[in-house]
């Protein structure tokens, strides 16, 4: 009897402490996690996106003209650029050196492109939290922001990729065939959009 009485008292206490009434007892208890800290990196990304949104996107002509003809022995074989009211400005370019080739996609983060910049950078921050070393995927600081380095497919497919923010404005995706990640990084070190 003492056991049943004690169990009843504990049950009633739990219900009153949790603020549940008898109708709530059949509903699953859901707790919403709340962040009680401010992530300074996320705040930095948010502030950058706000500033970029205020800027006017670069013209397709001006963006296309920023590609150098030769970077580390890789020769520019073609470049194209576009302007879009909803997405902003962007460009693509191709470089080649022997059997190696590099494809670049650039998105201007000014104006409507700011949301893509924000999304990319926030994704890199989230990936960094779960980054497992040794798999060929690395999130590390590069040109002032977190960047995504992928050499996971190089051994089998000879493919590498680096995604980063250039000049605090341009989202850059550099994909390569037959180019080791160290050589691709050297290429991006010398690639600028100034």
Phi, psi and omega per residue, in radians:
X1 nan -0.713 3.127
X2 -1.077 -0.657 -3.140
X3 -1.079 -0.811 -3.137
X4 -1.159 -0.687 3.133
X5 -1.150 -0.756 3.135
X6 -1.130 -0.719 3.119
X7 -1.117 -0.686 3.124
X8 -1.144 -0.730 3.133
X9 -1.137 -0.747 3.114
X10 -1.108 -0.729 3.130
X11 -1.086 -0.811 3.121
X12 -1.116 -0.690 3.125
X13 -1.098 -0.768 3.128
X14 -1.096 -0.731 3.134
X15 -1.101 -0.762 -3.125
X16 -1.231 -0.638 3.128
X17 -1.159 -0.718 -3.134
X18 -1.378 -0.142 3.090
X19 1.302 0.543 -3.114
X20 -1.759 2.541 2.975
X21 -1.837 -3.130 -3.040
X22 -1.133 -0.512 3.115
X23 -1.231 -0.551 -3.135
X24 -1.313 -0.355 -3.040
X25 -1.061 -0.499 -3.128
X26 -1.490 -0.247 -3.131
X27 -1.526 2.467 3.096
X28 -1.176 2.499 3.133
X29 -1.395 2.117 3.126
X30 -2.015 2.287 3.104
X31 -1.986 2.341 3.106
X32 -1.750 2.039 3.113
X33 -1.190 2.458 3.122
X34 -2.189 2.348 3.090
X35 -1.358 2.306 3.140
X36 -1.957 0.251 3.120
X37 -2.267 2.799 3.094
X38 -1.867 2.140 3.123
X39 -1.476 1.910 -3.055
X40 -1.119 -0.565 3.101
X41 -1.148 -0.753 3.113
X42 -1.121 -0.702 3.114
X43 -1.115 -0.691 3.090
X44 -1.073 -0.726 3.114
X45 -1.133 -0.794 3.131
X46 -1.036 -0.776 -3.141
X47 -1.129 -0.710 3.095
X48 -1.070 -0.797 -3.130
X49 -1.057 -0.691 3.106
X50 -1.091 -0.756 3.139
X51 -1.188 -0.714 3.134
X52 -1.139 -0.624 -3.124
X53 -1.065 -0.511 -3.124
X54 -1.317 -0.338 -3.063
X55 -1.465 2.704 3.068
X56 -1.524 2.332 3.115
X57 -1.066 2.608 3.110
X58 -1.217 2.622 3.114
X59 -1.255 2.712 3.124
X60 -1.042 -0.730 -3.134
X61 -1.060 -0.834 -3.113
X62 -1.152 -0.674 3.130
X63 -1.156 -0.786 3.138
X64 -1.070 -0.617 -3.096
X65 -1.264 -0.195 -3.113
X66 -1.373 -0.242 -3.119
X67 -1.330 2.191 3.108
X68 -1.283 2.634 3.131
X69 -1.265 -0.459 -3.091
X70 -2.574 2.236 3.078
X71 -2.330 2.040 3.109
X72 0.925 0.623 3.127
X73 1.523 -0.102 3.064
X74 -1.501 2.220 -3.106
X75 -1.726 2.373 3.081
X76 -1.181 2.148 3.129
X77 -1.864 -0.251 3.120
X78 -3.132 2.595 3.090
X79 -2.574 2.547 3.115
X80 -2.495 2.623 -3.132
X81 -2.471 2.777 3.141
X82 -2.526 2.818 3.015
X83 -2.237 2.362 -3.130
X84 -2.463 2.252 -3.095
X85 -1.079 -0.570 -3.092
X86 -1.535 -0.547 -3.084
X87 -1.891 -0.291 -3.095
X88 1.624 -2.768 -3.105
X89 -1.725 2.692 3.094
X90 -2.771 2.938 -3.138
X91 -2.706 2.787 3.019
X92 -2.289 2.670 3.098
X93 -2.634 2.662 3.107
X94 -2.212 2.383 3.099
X95 -2.186 2.596 -3.126
X96 -2.470 2.521 3.026
X97 -2.558 1.820 -3.085
X98 1.067 -2.192 3.133
X99 -1.540 -0.017 -3.140
X100 -1.600 2.422 3.036
X101 -2.429 2.609 -3.120
X102 -2.243 2.310 3.095
X103 -2.036 2.279 -3.113
X104 -2.080 2.364 3.011
X105 -2.117 2.195 -3.128
X106 -2.104 2.348 3.027
X107 -2.119 2.190 3.084
X108 -1.278 2.205 -3.126
X109 -1.421 -0.041 -3.139
X110 -1.269 2.598 3.099
X111 1.069 -2.236 -3.078
X112 -1.153 -0.328 3.108
X113 -1.258 -0.184 -3.104
X114 -1.093 -0.559 3.139
X115 -1.173 -0.640 3.097
X116 -1.161 -0.740 3.112
X117 -1.037 -0.860 -3.125
X118 -1.028 -0.835 -3.131
X119 -1.071 -0.770 3.125
X120 -1.053 -0.889 -3.072
X121 -1.134 -0.692 3.100
X122 -1.153 -0.647 3.073
X123 -1.099 -0.740 3.124
X124 -1.077 -0.696 3.115
X125 -1.110 -0.724 3.114
X126 -1.167 -0.740 3.118
X127 -1.110 -0.594 -3.141
X128 -1.091 -0.582 3.139
X129 -1.134 -0.522 -3.096
X130 -1.957 0.158 -3.096
X131 -1.022 2.228 3.079
X132 -1.952 1.999 -3.101
X133 -1.115 2.610 3.048
X134 1.696 -0.085 -3.116
X135 -1.755 0.065 3.128
X136 1.514 -0.024 3.080
X137 -1.929 2.124 -3.118
X138 -2.310 2.420 2.990
X139 -1.950 2.082 -3.139
X140 -2.580 2.830 -3.138
X141 -1.198 2.302 -3.128
X142 -2.681 2.190 -3.124
X143 0.951 0.645 3.039
X144 1.598 -0.086 -3.101
X145 -2.434 2.913 3.052
X146 -1.219 2.474 -3.121
X147 -2.376 2.790 -3.065
X148 -1.928 2.046 3.118
X149 -1.945 2.146 -3.091
X150 -2.193 1.931 3.031
X151 -2.100 0.284 -3.050
X152 -1.114 -0.432 -3.102
X153 -1.812 0.101 -3.060
X154 -1.172 -0.722 -3.080
X155 -1.039 -0.773 -3.085
X156 -1.626 -0.742 -3.011
X157 -1.925 -0.094 3.139
X158 1.086 0.590 -3.086
X159 -2.007 2.357 3.046
X160 -2.362 2.823 -3.116
X161 -2.720 2.526 3.015
X162 -2.318 2.307 3.089
X163 -2.147 2.213 -3.055
X164 -2.735 3.076 3.095
X165 -1.843 2.191 -3.131
X166 -1.827 2.304 3.070
X167 0.966 0.571 3.141
X168 0.964 0.472 -3.054
X169 -2.598 -0.720 -2.973
X170 -1.806 2.205 3.001
X171 -1.391 2.183 -3.079
X172 -2.148 2.245 3.026
X173 -2.071 2.052 -3.122
X174 -2.011 1.994 -3.134
X175 -2.013 2.482 -3.055
X176 -2.462 2.642 2.994
X177 -1.987 2.351 3.100
X178 1.152 0.350 3.141
X179 -2.088 1.950 3.096
X180 -1.030 2.698 -3.048
X181 -1.041 -0.620 3.128
X182 -1.142 -0.711 3.118
X183 -1.219 -0.631 3.100
X184 -1.151 -0.699 3.090
X185 -1.107 -0.711 3.090
X186 -1.049 -0.684 3.078
X187 -1.073 -0.869 -3.109
X188 -1.186 -0.493 3.049
X189 -1.037 -0.593 -3.107
X190 -1.715 0.000 3.106
X191 -1.615 2.112 3.089
X192 -2.336 2.795 3.097
X193 -2.109 0.787 -3.133
X194 -1.740 nan nan
